Amino acid sequence: TYAGHAWLPYSAGIVQANSRAQPDLSESYKFLTPIFLREDPKKVDKKMRDLDVLGISSYIWNWEWSKALAREVKVRNPETLIVMGGPQVPNWSRGFFQGHPYVDILVHGEGEVTFANILRERLKENPDYSAVRGITFNQNGKSIRTQSQPRATEDGITKDGDPTPLIEKLFSPYLSGEFDKLMMAHPELGFNATSETHRGCPYSCDFCDWGSATYQHIDKFPDERVMAEYEWFAEHGIPFVYNADANYMIFPRDEKLNHFLIEQNRKTGFPKQLRANWAKNVHERIFNAAKELNQAGMDMGITIALQ
């Protein structure tokens, strides 16, 4: 937390929302409020009673804390399935479990489909995690890697032949109520939010993992979903929104979304600020959008790509 504010845990929230939305999983599991505060791992562990599965979204800034929490949970209940995902999880993890025996599964790439499949496999009498794509699992200290899970821009959420990209079917953690209890439990805090309008990046910069070869295709979240989230931000008094797109304003439709966000600010006073990673190729659309945000007092700067 800083200045009385905290970030809503978007990554954990969207993974949970898309598992909870599936009837068989919502009937079989009770989903708890996501952990988002940096507390002593031992104290956090004591708040968890008889966890069957613990999913951890790992980044460079919480990697050591995440491992400490996983260790504490495993000591208290060795039967808890510890699943770690996020950008900090090593892509090639040979030998990882020898050094981290308290971890059971590593998730590679996007987690919405993969985590749900892990939960579904866990329900079986004799789970076989080799059937779950997109993971490396711990088999007596040996790393077993499975086939990659198709990206959200490439595959549907069901196997019914529907060609619609999964990204268009993903549930929003804001709109599904994933953070309602969390926010009510902390009236002393203000909350900032993360927003996505698309995923992927067309570039393959050597210094960046965003546009690596498997991530070059871009696909868009539906306009209606993005605008509904913007309305949610305004209604819930979210002062600061970080746009997590690799290239904000890369599509012509982004102008409409930008207008809509500014309109929410004019109506309600929220969000007060937007921070974005602007599209790399400078063009008039970027200039106009940045100018409009600047005039609304919502963004005082713009990034420029130098390569």
Residue, then its C-alpha position, 0 to 999 in steps of 0.5 A: t500500500y502507498a498513500g492509502h491506496a492498494w492495487l486490486p489483484y487483477s491477475a489473481g482475480i481474472v483467473q479466479a473469475n474464470s474458474r468460478a464461472q464454470p458450473d462444475l468448479s463452482e459446485s465443487y470448490k469454495f473460492l476465497t477472497p484473493i490475498f493482496l496485502r504484503e503481510d507476514p507470510k506466517k500470519v497469512d498462513k494462519k488465516m487459511r484453514d484447510l486449503d485444498v489448492l493455493g494459487i499464487s500469481s508471481y512477479i519479480w516484486n513478490w517472488e520471495w514473499s510468494k515462495a515463503l508463503a508456499r513454504e508455510v502453507k505446505v508445512r501446515n498442510p502437506e496435502t495442499l496443492i501449491v500452484m504458482g504462475g505469473p511472469q516470474v515462473p521460470n519457463w524452463s524449470r528443470g531442477f526447480f522442484q529440487g530447490h522448491p519441493y513445496v511447489d507442486i505445479l508451475v503454470h506457463g503463460e496465461g492462467e485462465v484456462t490452465f488453472a481451471n483445468i488443474l482444479r478439474e483434474r484435482l477433483k478426480e480420484n487419481p489426478d493425472y496432471s500430465a493431461v493438463r496443458g501449459i504446466t510443469f508439475n512436480q513428480n517426486g522432485k522431477s520436472i514434467r512439462t506438458q504440451s503448451q496451452p493455446r493462447a487466449t487469442e487462439d482458442g475457444i474456452t470450450k471444445d464445441g467447435d466454436p471458433t470465437p477466440l477465448i479472449e472474447k469469452l473471458f469473464s471480468p473480475y470487476l464485473s463478476g464481483e470478484f473484488d466486492k468483498l475485498m473492497m468492503a473488508h478494507p474501507e480504510l483503503g482506496f483502490n487502483a485498477t488494471s485494465e486490458t483492452h487487448r492482449g499480445c504485441p506485434y513486435s519482437c524486441d530482444f529486451c522484452d518478453w512481451g513480443s516473443a515469437t509465441y506472443q505476436h498475435i493481438d486480439k481485442f476484448p469486446d468493446e462492451r466489456v471494456m466500457a462496462e469495466y470503465e463504468w465500474f471504475a467510475e461507479h466504485g471511485i477508482p482514482f487511478v487506472y493502469n492500462a496493461d496493453a502493450n500498445y495503447m491506441i494501436f487500433p482505430r476502435d481505441e479512440k472510441l474507448n478513450h472517449f468513453l473513459i474520459e466521459q466517465n471522468r466528466k460525469t463522476g470525477f473518476p477515474k482521475q488518471l490513466r497510465a498507459n504503454w502507448a503504441k510504438n509507432v507514433h501517429e495522429r491517433i496517439f497524439n489526439a488521444a493523449k491530447e484529450l486525456n491531457q485536456a481532461g487532466m487524466d494523463m500528463g505524459i506519453t511514452i515514446a519508443l526509441q529503438 
